[in-house]
């Protein structure tokens, strides 16, 4: 597909800000520096961020509803390619520049693949429409897993598909009857963890299964109560975090056999990411928390930038020091492990018309 690309230099907003009067104006909130604002009319106006990846100190690539973008200097300038995001609802997974997007397409799921942060895409046919896909998991070596369920005669059946690049064909890899799938994660092609519960078990319980042969065989390792809709973050081969949006969090240091409850922060937990051997970040409903001991203890970060609270729906840390937090209408960046934050894209409420 041919893309329409253009280089955009973001302008100073000093003169526009001078038109604001009263307390709590934009003059009080924002510094006089190049920012993304209404003059650009591509990333903010009638648009939203879908995915972003930090490559280095200030280099960020990603996709929006209207197309891809790439900036080398935290949006003081950026390239933009016109490529609308599909309107159909779907499930998105990504890691290390590979994006896999599964969307309903009549009798089957359509699988979209991008190996360059959303600049170009290829497609292939996925599972049938009778399968309800709930997660796309992408490993660092670019193996893709589709976790789904299918109702057959009152039986809830767990289905796991595996996709190997470059053929991009979804192969049914593992099934388990009378089981509700919840979440999955792989460290590599062989070692993975699966969260599930029995079809007739209480909604607050979670079972943990592990595989060492690439998902062909799974062994139940442990169980957790008090979690209804869990997410999973792998730290290494022994340590994993299981948590939910209600704020419950549990850490295992023995590969999933036993867990201890940990307190990450107040309010809901959106996601967690391991950024180093022992450093983990947690994106919360309000703010960001950090652990420097592998998830045993957590501290809230002073997550504000120029008077704006650091909030979002996703994050991406390049290493222990450098990372971004972003949402549909905002993007924040830190280069010092969360001690301070800068703003790449301002929230909608503060965009000038």
C-alpha positions as CSV (number, residue, x, y, z in Angstrom):
1,X,0.0,0.0,0.0
2,X,1.3,3.5,-0.9
3,X,1.5,5.8,2.1
4,X,1.2,9.6,2.1
5,X,4.1,10.7,4.4
6,X,5.0,14.2,5.5
7,X,7.5,15.7,7.9
8,X,5.8,17.9,10.5
9,X,7.7,20.5,12.5
10,X,5.8,21.4,15.7
11,X,5.5,25.1,16.4
12,X,5.8,27.1,19.6
13,X,2.5,27.9,21.3
14,X,3.7,30.9,23.2
15,X,1.5,33.4,21.3
16,X,-1.5,31.2,21.6
17,X,-1.1,30.7,25.3
18,X,-0.9,34.5,25.8
19,X,-4.6,34.6,24.9
20,X,-5.5,32.7,28.0
21,X,-6.6,34.6,31.1
22,X,-7.3,33.7,34.7
23,X,-6.0,31.2,37.2
24,X,-5.2,27.7,36.2
25,X,-4.7,28.7,32.5
26,X,-2.4,26.9,30.0
27,X,0.3,29.5,30.9
28,X,0.4,28.0,34.4
29,X,0.3,24.4,33.2
30,X,2.7,24.1,30.4
31,X,6.3,25.3,29.7
32,X,7.2,27.3,26.6
33,X,8.6,24.4,24.4
34,X,7.7,22.7,21.2
35,X,4.6,20.4,21.8
36,X,2.0,18.7,19.7
37,X,-0.9,21.1,19.5
38,X,-3.8,22.0,17.2
39,X,-1.4,23.4,14.6
40,X,-0.3,19.9,13.6
41,X,-3.9,18.5,13.3
42,X,-2.7,14.9,12.8
43,X,-2.0,13.1,16.1
44,X,-4.5,14.9,18.3
45,X,-7.5,16.4,16.4
46,X,-10.2,13.7,15.8
47,X,-7.5,11.0,16.3
48,X,-6.2,8.8,19.0
49,X,-3.1,6.7,19.8
50,X,-3.5,3.0,19.4
51,X,0.1,1.8,20.1
52,X,3.5,3.3,20.9
53,X,7.0,2.0,21.3
54,X,10.1,3.7,22.7
55,X,13.3,2.8,20.8
56,X,15.8,4.9,22.7
57,X,16.1,8.2,24.5
58,X,13.5,10.2,22.5
59,X,12.8,7.9,19.5
60,X,9.1,6.8,19.5
61,X,7.2,4.9,16.8
62,X,3.6,4.0,16.8
63,X,0.1,3.9,15.3
64,X,-3.0,6.1,15.6
65,X,-6.5,5.7,14.2
66,X,-5.4,7.7,11.1
67,X,-2.0,6.3,10.5
68,X,1.5,5.6,11.7
69,X,4.0,8.0,13.2
70,X,7.7,8.2,14.0
71,X,9.6,10.8,16.0
72,X,13.3,11.0,16.9
73,X,12.9,13.9,19.3
74,X,9.7,13.4,21.4
75,X,7.4,15.0,18.9
76,X,9.3,18.2,18.2
77,X,9.1,16.8,14.7
78,X,7.7,13.6,13.3
79,X,6.9,11.6,10.2
80,X,3.3,10.6,9.7
81,X,1.8,8.1,7.2
82,X,-1.8,8.1,6.3
83,X,-3.2,4.6,7.0
84,X,-6.6,4.4,8.8
85,X,-7.0,1.8,11.5
86,X,-9.8,-0.8,10.9
87,X,-13.2,0.2,12.4
88,X,-14.0,-3.4,13.5
89,X,-13.4,-4.3,17.1
90,X,-10.6,-6.7,17.6
91,X,-7.8,-8.0,19.8
92,X,-4.2,-6.5,19.6
93,X,-0.9,-7.9,20.8
94,X,2.6,-6.7,20.3
95,X,6.3,-7.1,21.3
96,X,9.5,-5.7,19.9
97,X,7.9,-4.0,16.9
98,X,5.7,-6.9,15.8
99,X,2.0,-6.1,16.0
100,X,-0.7,-8.7,15.5
101,X,-4.3,-7.5,15.3
102,X,-7.2,-10.0,15.1
103,X,-10.5,-8.7,13.9
104,X,-13.9,-10.4,13.1
105,X,-14.3,-10.9,9.3
106,X,-17.5,-12.8,8.5
107,X,-17.1,-16.5,9.0
108,X,-13.5,-16.2,10.3
109,X,-11.1,-13.9,12.2
110,X,-8.8,-11.8,10.0
111,X,-5.2,-11.6,11.3
112,X,-3.2,-8.5,10.5
113,X,0.6,-8.5,10.9
114,X,3.0,-5.6,11.0
115,X,6.7,-6.1,11.6
116,X,7.6,-2.4,11.5
117,X,5.5,-0.8,14.2
118,X,2.4,-0.4,12.1
119,X,3.9,1.1,8.9
120,X,3.1,-1.8,6.6
121,X,0.7,-4.7,7.1
122,X,0.1,-8.3,5.8
123,X,-3.0,-10.4,6.4
124,X,-3.9,-14.0,6.8
125,X,-7.0,-16.1,7.8
126,X,-7.4,-16.9,11.5
127,X,-9.8,-19.2,13.5
128,X,-13.5,-19.5,12.7
129,X,-15.9,-16.9,13.9
130,X,-17.4,-19.4,16.5
131,X,-14.2,-19.0,18.5
132,X,-14.1,-16.1,20.9
133,X,-10.6,-14.7,21.0
134,X,-9.6,-13.0,24.2
135,X,-5.8,-12.5,23.9
136,X,-3.1,-12.2,21.4
137,X,0.3,-12.9,23.0
138,X,3.6,-12.1,21.1
139,X,6.9,-13.3,22.4
140,X,10.3,-11.6,21.9
141,X,11.3,-14.1,19.3
142,X,8.1,-13.3,17.3
143,X,6.1,-16.4,18.0
144,X,2.4,-15.5,18.3
145,X,-0.3,-17.2,20.5
146,X,-4.0,-16.8,20.2
147,X,-6.0,-17.7,23.3
148,X,-9.7,-18.2,22.9
149,X,-12.8,-20.2,23.9
150,X,-15.7,-22.0,22.2
151,X,-19.0,-23.0,23.5
152,X,-20.0,-26.5,22.2
153,X,-23.2,-28.1,23.6
154,X,-22.8,-26.4,27.0
155,X,-19.1,-27.2,27.2
156,X,-16.7,-24.3,27.5
157,X,-13.6,-25.3,25.6
158,X,-10.2,-23.6,25.9
159,X,-8.4,-23.2,22.6
160,X,-4.8,-22.2,22.0
161,X,-3.4,-21.4,18.5
162,X,0.2,-20.9,17.6
163,X,1.5,-18.8,14.7
164,X,5.1,-19.0,13.5
165,X,6.5,-16.3,11.2
166,X,6.9,-16.0,8.3
167,X,4.1,-18.3,7.2
168,X,1.5,-16.5,9.5
169,X,-0.8,-19.5,9.7
170,X,-2.8,-20.1,12.9
171,X,-2.5,-23.7,13.9
172,X,-4.7,-25.2,16.7
173,X,-2.1,-26.2,19.3
174,X,-3.9,-27.2,22.5
175,X,-7.4,-27.7,23.8
176,X,-8.9,-28.2,27.2
177,X,-12.6,-29.1,27.8
178,X,-14.8,-27.6,30.6
179,X,-12.3,-24.8,31.0
180,X,-12.5,-21.0,30.9
181,X,-9.3,-19.4,29.6
182,X,-8.2,-16.2,31.3
183,X,-4.6,-15.1,30.3
184,X,-1.4,-16.5,28.8
185,X,2.2,-15.5,28.6
186,X,5.4,-16.9,27.2
187,X,9.1,-16.1,27.9
188,X,10.2,-17.8,24.7
189,X,9.0,-20.4,22.2
190,X,9.0,-23.2,24.8
191,X,8.3,-21.8,28.3
192,X,4.8,-20.4,29.1
193,X,2.2,-19.9,31.8
194,X,-1.6,-20.2,31.4
195,X,-4.3,-18.8,33.7
196,X,-7.6,-20.5,33.6
197,X,-10.5,-21.9,35.8
198,X,-12.8,-24.8,35.5
199,X,-16.1,-24.1,33.8
200,X,-18.1,-24.7,37.0
201,X,-15.6,-23.2,39.5
202,X,-16.1,-20.0,41.5
203,X,-15.4,-16.8,39.5
204,X,-12.9,-15.7,42.1
205,X,-10.5,-18.6,41.6
206,X,-7.6,-18.9,39.1
207,X,-5.5,-21.9,38.3
208,X,-1.9,-21.7,36.9
209,X,-0.6,-24.1,34.3
210,X,3.0,-24.2,32.9
211,X,4.5,-25.6,29.7
212,X,8.1,-26.4,28.8
213,X,7.5,-27.8,25.4
214,X,6.0,-24.9,23.5
215,X,2.5,-25.3,24.6
216,X,1.7,-28.9,23.6
217,X,1.4,-30.2,27.2
218,X,0.5,-28.2,30.3
219,X,1.0,-29.0,34.0
220,X,-1.1,-27.4,36.7
221,X,1.3,-25.7,39.2
222,X,-0.8,-23.7,41.6
223,X,-4.0,-21.7,42.3
224,X,-5.0,-18.2,43.6
225,X,-8.3,-17.0,45.1
226,X,-9.7,-13.5,45.1
227,X,-8.9,-12.7,41.4
228,X,-11.7,-12.6,38.9
229,X,-10.3,-11.2,35.6
230,X,-6.5,-11.6,36.0
231,X,-3.6,-10.4,33.9
232,X,-0.1,-11.9,33.8
233,X,3.3,-10.4,33.7
234,X,6.4,-12.6,33.5
235,X,9.6,-11.3,35.2
236,X,11.8,-14.4,34.5
237,X,11.6,-18.2,34.5
238,X,10.7,-18.2,38.3
239,X,9.0,-14.9,39.0
240,X,5.6,-13.9,37.7
241,X,2.9,-11.4,38.8
242,X,-0.8,-12.1,38.6
243,X,-3.1,-9.1,39.2
244,X,-6.5,-7.6,38.2
245,X,-8.1,-4.2,37.7
246,X,-9.6,-4.4,41.3
247,X,-6.1,-4.0,42.7
248,X,-5.3,-7.5,43.8
249,X,-1.8,-8.7,43.1
250,X,0.2,-11.9,43.8
251,X,3.8,-12.7,43.2
252,X,5.3,-16.1,42.6
253,X,9.0,-16.8,43.0
254,X,8.9,-20.5,42.2
255,X,7.4,-20.5,38.7
256,X,3.8,-20.5,39.8
257,X,3.6,-23.1,42.5
258,X,3.0,-20.7,45.4
259,X,2.1,-17.1,45.6
260,X,2.3,-14.3,48.1
261,X,0.0,-11.2,48.1
262,X,1.7,-7.9,47.4
263,X,0.4,-4.4,47.5
264,X,1.3,-2.5,44.3
265,X,-0.7,0.7,45.0
266,X,-4.1,2.1,45.7
267,X,-6.9,1.6,43.1
268,X,-6.9,-0.5,40.0
269,X,-3.9,-2.1,38.2
270,X,-3.9,-1.6,34.4
271,X,-0.7,-3.4,33.5
272,X,2.8,-4.3,34.7
273,X,6.1,-4.6,32.8
274,X,9.5,-5.9,33.8
275,X,12.1,-3.4,32.7
276,X,15.2,-5.1,34.1
277,X,16.4,-8.0,36.2
278,X,14.6,-6.7,39.3
279,X,12.9,-3.5,38.1
280,X,9.1,-3.7,37.4
281,X,6.7,-0.8,36.6
282,X,3.0,-0.9,37.3
283,X,0.5,1.4,35.5
284,X,-2.4,2.2,37.8
285,X,-5.7,3.9,37.3
286,X,-4.1,6.9,38.9
287,X,-0.3,7.1,38.5
288,X,2.6,4.7,38.3
289,X,4.3,2.5,40.8
290,X,7.8,0.9,40.7
291,X,9.5,-2.1,42.3
292,X,13.2,-2.5,42.5
293,X,13.3,-6.0,44.1
294,X,11.4,-8.1,41.6
295,X,7.9,-7.3,42.7
296,X,8.1,-7.9,46.5
297,X,7.7,-4.2,47.5
298,X,6.4,-1.2,45.6
299,X,6.6,2.6,45.8
300,X,4.4,5.1,44.1
301,X,6.2,7.5,41.7
302,X,5.8,11.3,41.7
303,X,3.9,10.9,38.4
304,X,3.2,14.5,37.2
305,X,4.6,16.6,34.4
306,X,4.1,20.3,34.3
307,X,1.0,20.0,36.5
308,X,-0.5,17.1,34.5
309,X,-1.0,13.7,36.2
310,X,0.6,10.8,34.5
311,X,-2.2,8.5,33.4
312,X,-2.8,6.2,30.4
313,X,-3.9,2.8,29.2
314,X,-0.5,1.3,28.3
315,X,3.2,1.7,28.8
316,X,6.5,0.7,27.1
317,X,9.8,0.7,28.9
318,X,13.0,0.5,26.8
319,X,15.1,-0.2,29.9
320,X,15.1,0.4,33.6
321,X,15.4,4.2,33.1
322,X,13.6,5.1,29.9
323,X,9.9,4.5,29.3
324,X,6.6,6.0,28.1
325,X,3.1,5.9,29.4
326,X,0.3,6.6,26.9
327,X,-3.4,6.6,26.2
328,X,-5.7,7.5,23.3
329,X,-5.1,11.2,23.8
330,X,-1.8,11.5,25.7
331,X,1.8,10.4,25.9
332,X,4.4,10.9,28.7
333,X,8.1,10.0,28.8
334,X,10.7,9.5,31.5
335,X,14.5,9.0,31.0
336,X,15.4,8.7,34.7
337,X,13.4,5.8,36.0
338,X,10.2,7.7,36.7
339,X,11.8,10.5,38.9
340,X,10.7,13.1,36.4
341,X,8.4,13.1,33.3
342,X,8.0,15.0,30.1
343,X,5.0,15.4,27.8
344,X,5.0,14.3,24.2
345,X,1.3,14.5,23.5
346,X,-1.0,16.6,25.7
347,X,-4.5,15.3,26.8
348,X,-7.5,16.4,24.8
349,X,-8.7,18.8,27.4
350,X,-5.7,21.0,26.9
351,X,-5.5,21.1,23.1
352,X,-6.0,24.5,21.7
353,X,-8.6,25.1,18.9
